[in-house]
C-alpha cells in the first residue's frame, strides 16, 4: 500500500536530509525519483550528491540512461521505474502518482511560511483522496512521527 511521508525541516537542512532519505531508499532496494520544481535546485542537489559527504549514484533527467538510474533527478515525470518519490522545494505530487510508488516523501522548509502552507494543502488533498500519510517533525531534536492519517 502506498503512503506519503511529510518531513517538516526545522533543524536539519534539505542538504542534510536528502542524502539520508536516498541512502535509506537505496538500502531498501528501491529506485528513487527526486523531484524539484526548478532546474537550479536540481543542479544544487546534483552537486551535493556528487561532492557531498559521499557519492550517491544518480543521474539528471534527459540523459541517455535515465531508465537505468538508481536515483533520477527530475522536474517532471519519474522515468526510472522508481519505487520511491522524494519531492522537494514544493514540487507537486498527486494522489494518482503516489499510488505508483511504495513511498512518496514531501520535504518542506519549516522556516518558510509559503512552504508550510503548501505542505498543509498537499496533506489535505492527498489524505482527502485516501492516501495514507505520516507527518514527521524534528522539533524535539530527532525525527518523530507527530501525526498520521486514518
N, C-alpha and C positions, 0 to 999 in steps of 0.2 A: 504494500500500500504506500503510495506516495505521501510525502509530507514536506512541509516547508519550515525551516528554522529561521527566525529573525534574530540577528545579532546586533545589539544596541551598543555601539562603541562609546565608552565614556572614559576608559583608562588606556586601553591598547589603541594603537593606530591601525588603519587599514593595512599599512605595510607590515605590521606585526602579525595581524590575524590571517590575512590571505594565505601566506605560506603554510601556516598551521592547518587551515582547512584543506588546502590542497594535499599536504602530506598525509593527512588522515584519510582523505578520499582515495588517494592512490594506494595507501596501505590496505584499504578495504577492497581493492581490486577494481575500483571504478575509474572510468574515463570521466573527465570533467570539462564542462563548458564554463569559462569565466567571462561574464558579460559586463561590459561597461557601456554607458550611453555615448561616449565620445572617444575618438582615437587618442587624444592626448593622455587620457587616463590609462588606456590600454598600453600606450608606449611606456608610461611610467611603470606599470606593472610588469611589462616585458623586461625592462632594465632590472627591476627588483629580482625577478625570477632568474635572470642570468647572473647577476652580480651580488645578490643579497647574501644572507648567511650561508646559503648552499644552493647550488643549481637545482632547479626543478625542471624536468623535461616538459617542454611546451612548444607551441608554435602560434604565430599570429594568423588570423583568418586571411585567406587569399593565397596561401602557399600551395605548392604542388602536392603536398602530402597532408592536407587538412584532416582527412578521414583517419589517418594513422596517428594523429597526435594524442598523447595521453591527457594533455591539458590544451584546450584550444581557446585562445583569447579572441573574443568577437564582440561586435557591436550589434549583432543580429542573431540569426538562427545558429543553432549549435549543430555542426555537421560532422562530428567525430564519433557518433554513436555513444555519447556520454550517458552515464547513469546518474550524474550529479550536475547541477547547475548552481553556480555562485554568481549572484547579481550584486554589483557594487555601483556606487555613485548614482543611485536612483534608476538604474536600468530596469525596464519593465519585465514583469513575469506574470503570465496569465494562468488561470486555473487549468485550462486545457493543456498548457505547456507543462505545468507541474506534474500532471498525470503521466507524462512521458518519462519522467525521471524517478529514481528511487528516492532522491532527496534534492530539494532546492533550498538554497540559503540566500537570504537577503541581508546584506551587511549595510548598516547605515550609521552615520555620524551623529551621536547623541548631542553634540555641541552645535549642530546646525538645525535650527528650528524648521526650515523647509524640509530637510531630510526626515526629521521625526514625523512631521505632518504627512509626508508621502508614505512613510512606512506604516503609519496608522491606517491610511487609506488602503494600502495593499493588504494589510491584515484583514480589514473589514471585507474587502472584495473577495479575497481568497477563502476566508473562513465562511463567508456568506455563500460561496459556491460549493461548500462542502469539503474543502481541502483541510486536512489536519495540519495544525500549526503549533509551533512552540516558540515562546519568546525567551531569549537568553539575555541576561544583563550581567555586567561586571561591576556594578556599583559597590559591591562588598569587597572588591579586590580580586575575586576569582569569578569565573563564569558560573552562573546559577540559572536554572530554569525558573522563571518567575510566573509564567502563565502558559496555558495550553488550551487549544480549542476542544470542544466536546466532540 
